[in-house]
Amino acid sequence: MLSAVRNLKTRGISATRGLSTINFDSKVNMNLLESDTFINYKSQLENLKVVKARLGRPLTYAEKVLYAHLDNPHEQEIERGVSYLKLRPDRVACQDATAQMAILQFMSAGMPSVATPSTVHCDHLIQAQVGGAKDLKRAVDLNREVYDFLASACAKYNLGFWKPGSGIIHQIVLENYAFPGQLLIGTDSHTPNAGGLGQLAIGVGGADAVDVMANLAWELKAPKIIGVKLTGRMNGWTSPKDIILKLAGITTVKGGTGAIVEYFGDGIDTFSCTGMATICNMGAEIGATTSVFPFNNSMVEYLNATGRSQIAEFAQVYKKDYLSADAGAEYDQVIEIDLNTLEPHVNGPFTPDLATPVSKMRETAIANDWPLDIRVGLIGSCTNSSYEDMSRAASIIKDAAAHGLKAKTLYTVSPGSEQIRATIERDGQQATFEEFGGVVMANACGPCIGQWDRQDIKKGEKNTIVTSFNRNFTARNDGNTATHAFVASPEMVTAYAISGDLGFNPITDKLVDSEGKEFKLAIPHGDGLPQRGYDAGENTYQAPPADRAALKVSVSPESDRLQVLTPFKPWDGKDAEKMPILIKSVGKTTTDHISMAGPWLKYRGHLENISNNYMIGATNAENGEANNVKNLYTGKYDGVPATARAYRDEGIKWVVIGGENFGEGSSREHAALEPRFLGGFAIITKSFARIHETNLKKQGLLPLNFTDLSAYDKINPEDQVDIIGLTELAPGKNVTLVVHPKDGSATWSTPLSHTYNAEQIEWFKAGSALNKMAKN
C-alpha cells in the first residue's frame, strides 16, 4: 500500500479515492499515509463561529486557526497577550533528539497508545563528515540503540516512524502532513516551517508534546499578532530568504516574542509555497510563537505536486470562511516590506538579526574586521532545501562553469528530504553540485545544528563561513568560537562560494573567467516545482502495526544513551532560603549555551549523562569564563555541572541568574530537565524566551523575572538568596527575592514577577507537569 501511495505521490496524483465532489461535508484524509485521520474543517468552523459571535470583531487568519482549535470555545477567555488558551492540536511531530525524552516521559504516563496522530523523524543524530551514504551508514551503526528504541516505541504506541535518511522533520512535515488550517506542535523550534502551507505549526518542548499525545489540552498564552504586509514582487537576486533576513534586522531576535507573525498583502501571491516555508521557518529567529501565510494558489500547486489534490480542493471550499483573514482584521503591529526594492541580505555573524544588505557588506565587514576570505559555503537545511532552492543554486553554478569556474571554497549541500535528494539526482542538479566541487551530505540537519566534523581549520582559527541555514550563534555550526557564520539565501551562498569573497556583490561586481575575461553572474533561475513531478526515492517510512499489544520496548539499565526516568520530588511546601547562585550568566545565553547540541545529542535519552553539559557554554559574570564557577562552601572552582551536583548531593537548592531573552534558540527541553535533575530550584532573569520558560515550568522549576532590571546588576555571584512568598504563590502575584551579600553588608530585597496561571502552579507543587498528569 505504501509503495503504491508513494508512486501516486511521485506522479502528483491524489491517493484518496471515492470522492467525486468536494463539499463542506466531505470526508478527506489528512495525508496519504494514515487511513484513519481526517480533516476537521467543519467542526473547526463551528468553533470559530462561536468565538466570532463572542468577540464581535474581524479575526486575522492566525486567530481563526488558533481559536478554531479551542478546547472550550464557548467559555474560554480570549485576550491577545493576556489569556492562556486551552487548545487541541491536530498533530504532534518529534525529531529524534527530542523524541527520546518525550517518549520516555510518555511511557511513564502508562497509556497504551498516543491519543493524537504523532510521528518521529530521525534527522538530528547524523554527523556530516565525508558525504551522504557513508555518513548515514556510520550514523546508523553509532546510534542503532537509539533508533531501535524509537522504532519499537513508535510501533508500540502507534506513532509513525521516519527512519534515518528520510530527511529533516520540517521538510517531511511539509511534504506529507502539513495543510492549511491545521494546528501542529513539534518538538523543534523550527516547526513553524509548515506555516508556508497555511498551517499553524508551533515549536514546543517534549513535555508539551507528551500532554497532547496523552489527550490533554495544550496550553498557550494567547499570542499577539504582528502583521507583515508584503507589497510588490521580488526580482533579480532577491529571494524569499531575504524577506525574513530583513525582518530579523527590523525586529531583533526578541521582537516577535509572544506573537504570531502573519503575512498579508498582494506580495504574498507572487512566490512559491516553499519560499513561504523558508520565511516561516526562520521566524523562530525573531522569537515568534510561529509564522503563517493564509491559504493561496501557491499552496494549491504544492499540494497538487505532492499528491494531495483533494486537500487542496477541500481547502478551497473553506477558503472564505476559515482559511483567510476577515476584512478589517486588526494587528497589534504592522511592518511593511516592499518586495520591489528589497535587496539580498546577509545576516551575522554570531546572531541571526544583524542584517546587512549585500550592497553594504564589504564596507561593513572591513569596519568590523570580519574575515573577507570565505572558507566554506553551505546550502540546504530545513530552511532552504526545496527543489526551487536547489535548481536556482544549480543555475548559478552552470553559469560559472560555462566561464570555466568552480568553487573557490568548500561547498556542501544538505538535502531536506529523500524526496528532494532523489529528485535532484534524477534532474541533474546533484551532478552539477558535484562537478562544482561540492559534497552532497545526508538528508539530515548536519552542520546546521553542529553535527559537522569540520577538518579544514583548527579550533580557535578566525574564519568566515556562509550558510543558507537559520541560526548562527557562536560556535553553533562547527564548535569553533572564532568562526564568523553568516546566513544568506542559497543563491547568495553559491555566489560567495564562486567568488570566495564576503564583500562580493553579484548584482554589481564582476568575476574573471578562465580566459581572463570579466563577466557578471547571470540572475539565478529555476523551477518552483519539478516539471516531471517528485521522485519519492527510497521508502523510509515505518507505519505502526495494527496489532501492538504484544510489542515490547526495552531500555537496558547499562545503556549510556537511554535511561528510564525517575519522577522529580514535589515541592516541600516551604519558601527557599540561603540558596547559592550556581552561575550568574552575562551576555547572550541561548539553549546552545545551556545545553549544547553537536556531540551531546547522543545523550538526549540519558538525563544523567547529558546533564554534564549544563550551562557549560554560558559566561560566568564573576570571572568572564565559561564552565568555571566557584563552590560557595568549599571555595573550589569547577565546571558548572560538577558544582551543581555537589550542591545537590549536599541537599542544597541553588538558583541561576540570567539576562535578557534567556533560553532563546532551540526548543530543547533538556535545558530545563538538566537544572531540575541537578538540584536547581529557580532561574531568575530579566526575561525569558517563550519555549524555555514553559519548559522550566513543566519540569517543576521556578522561572522568575526581575521587575526592577537594575537588581540584576546589584547581585554578586557569591551572594546567597531567599525566595519568599511561595506559600502564597498565585497568578499575577509577585514573590520576593531577598539577597544576603557575600561582603556582609545589609540584606536587600526586590520583587520577582512570574507568568504562572493556576494550573501551572500545580505543576510546581507536584514537582513537574508529568507528576501532575500521573497523579490525575
ABEGO torsion letter per residue (X at the ends): XAAAAAAAAAAGBBABBGBABBBAABBBBABAABAABBBAAAAAAAAAAAAAAAAGBBBBAAAAAAAAABABAAABBBBBGABBBBBBBABBBBBAAAAAAAAAAAAAAGBABBABBBBBBBAAABBBAAEAAAAAAAAAAAAAAAAAAAAAAAAAAGBBBBBBGAEBAAAAAAAAABBBGBBBBBBBAAAAAAAAAGBBBBBBBAAAAAAAAAGBBBBBBBBBBBBBBBBEBBBEABBAAAAAAAAAAAAEAAAABGBBBBBBEAAAAABBAAAAAAAAAAAAAAGBABBBBBBBAAAAAAAAAAGAAAAAAAAAAAAAAAABBBBGBBBABBBBBBAAABBBBBBOBGBAABBBBAAAAAAAAAAAGBBABBABBBBEEAABABAAAAAAAAAAAAAAAAAGBBBABBBBBBBABAAAAAAAAAAGAAAAAAAAGBBBBBBBAEAAAGBBBBAABBBGBBBBBBBABABABBGAAAGBAABBBBBBBAAAAAAAAAAGBAABBAAABBBBBAAGBBBBBBBBBEBABBAAEBBAEBBABBBBBABAAABBBBBBAABAABBBBBBBBBBAGBBBBGBBBABBBBEBBBAAAABBBEAAAAAAABAAAAAAABGAABBBAAAGBBGBBBBAAAGBBBBAAAAAAAAAAAGBBBBBBBBBGBGBEBABAAAAAAAAAAGBABBBBABBBAAAAAAAAAAGBBBBBBABAAAAAABBAABBBBBBGAAABBBGBBBBBBBBBAAGBBBBBBBBBBABBAAAAAAAAAGEAAAAAAAX
